[in-house]
């Protein structure tokens, strides 16, 4: 009589491990790409949400709401940044939304900070294609941008490291939207 044996032989185990390793090797790049894409989508959604919030607060408060890029948004005395920020990464350093009582476009003591967005670890950069004034978005009582020069195209992520890129369009009317056409050009 032959006894039945339970379990795997060493060869069967090695074959299963080899197949699992091949599948993992094929899946990891796609998974990494998906994680990067989701991180960029999250940052785009955060930016769009904050722009909509600032616009609605400007309408509610009668104007004077500012969204500006900041090198240290969580500081006790936050300041609007100029240029493209540390390492030329732009808005990745974070931003603040405040009620600009004296309409100078800069946060001053006594002006209420409405929201703070801390520095982001992903994407690797958020830069604007417009004029230097597009590091600051100033909203009027009608929800429009105070200066049409602030209308811009925002690029989330860079092509340099293979990261997926997203485009956000901010028009002179103060509306921000994600470009879904794939053209990466705002109209």
N, C-alpha and C positions, 0 to 999 in steps of 0.2 A: 504494500500500500504506500502510496505517495502522499506525503503531507503537503498541503498547499501553503505557499509562502506569502507573507504579507510584506509590503514595503517596496522600495525602489532599489534598483541596482545603481551602482556608482555611475555607470554610463548613462542611464536614463536621467539621473539627477544632473549630470553635466550638460546633457542636451537641453533640458528645461532651463537651466541657468543661462546657457548660451542664447537661447531664444529670448529670454527675458532681458538680457543685456542688449541685444540688437533692438528690441522694441523700445527700451528706454533711451538708447542712443538716437533713435529716430524721433522720439516724442519730445525730448528736452528742448531742442531749438524752437519748435512750435509753441511749446508751453512758455518759454522765455519771451518770445515775441508777443504772445497773448498777454502776459503780465505787463510788459511795457505799454502795450496798446491800452490796456485797462487803466494803467496809472495816468497816462496822458488824457484819456477820456475823463477821468475823475478830476484832474486839474482844470480841464476845459469847463466842466460842469460847475466847479467851484467858482471860477472866474465869471462865468455867465450869471450865476446866481447872485454874486456880489454886485455885478453891474446892474442887474434888475432891481436889487434891493436899494442901491444908491439912487437910482432913477426914481423909484417910488418914494423914497424918503425925501428927495428934493421936491417932489410935487407936494407931499404932505407938509413939509416944513417951509415951503415958500422959496425954495432955491438954496443955493450955497452949500450943496453937498459935493464933496470931492472924493474921488478914488485916486490914490497915487501910489506908485511904486516906492518902497522904502527899503533901505539897506538894513534897518533894524526895527521892524514893525512892532516888536514886543517890548521896546524900550519904554521907560516911564515918560520920556519926552520924544515921541517918534517924529521923524522928519521925512519929508518927501525926498526921494532920491532923484538925481539927474543922470543923464547918460544911460549906460546899459548895466550899471551895477557891478558888484564884485565879480571878477572873472568874465566880464562881458556876457553874463547870463540873463540879464534883464529882470523881469518880474518874478523869477524863481526865488529871489530873496524875500518876497512877500509884499504885502500892500496894506494900506490902512484906508478906512472910509471914515470921514469926519464931517461935522457940520461947521463950515467955514463962515463964522459970524462976520468977519471983517472983509470977506471976499478977496483975499490976497492970494489964494491958492496954496497956502502953506499952513500947516498946523501950528497954532499958537496956544500958549497956556490959557486955559479957560474955555477952549473949544472942545466940544464933546466928541470923543472917538466913538463912532457907531459900531464899527467892526474892525477886527484885525485878522489878517491871514498871515500866519507864520511862514517862514521859509519852507520851500518844498524840496523833497529829495528827488522827486521825479516829476516832470521831465527834466532833462539836462539844461534846457533853456526855454525862456518865454520872452521873445523880443518883438518889438513893433517895427513895422515897415514905414510908418509915417514920420512926421516931423518930430523933433525933440520934445515938443509940447505933448506928445502922446504918452509921455510917462505920467501925465496927470490928466484925469478926466474930471472936468468941472461941470456940474449939472445946474441948470436954471430951474425956476419955479414951474416951467412947462415940461420939464423932463428932457429938454434938449441939451446938447453940449454948449457951453458958453462960447467956445471957439471951434469953428468948423475945421480948423487945422488939427484938432485933436482926433478927428476921424482917422482910423487907421486899420491896418491888417495886422493881427497878432499871430505869430508863429509859435506853436507849442511843440517842443522837441526839435532835434536837429537831424539832418540826414547824415551827418559826419560819422555817427557811431551806429548807424543802422536802425535808430529809433524811429518808430512811426511818427509822422508829423500830423498835426491838426492845425486848421486855420480858423481864427475867430475874426469876424468883421464887426467893427464898431463904426456906425455911421454918424453923420452930423446931428441926426435926430436923437442921438443918445442910445439907440438900440444896438445891442450886441447880439450876434447870432453866430452859431457854428456854421462854417461852410460845408454843405453836404454834397455839393456838385462834384467835388474831386478836382476842381480846377485850381484851388488854392489861391484864387484871385477874387477880391471883393469887388462887387459891382456897385 
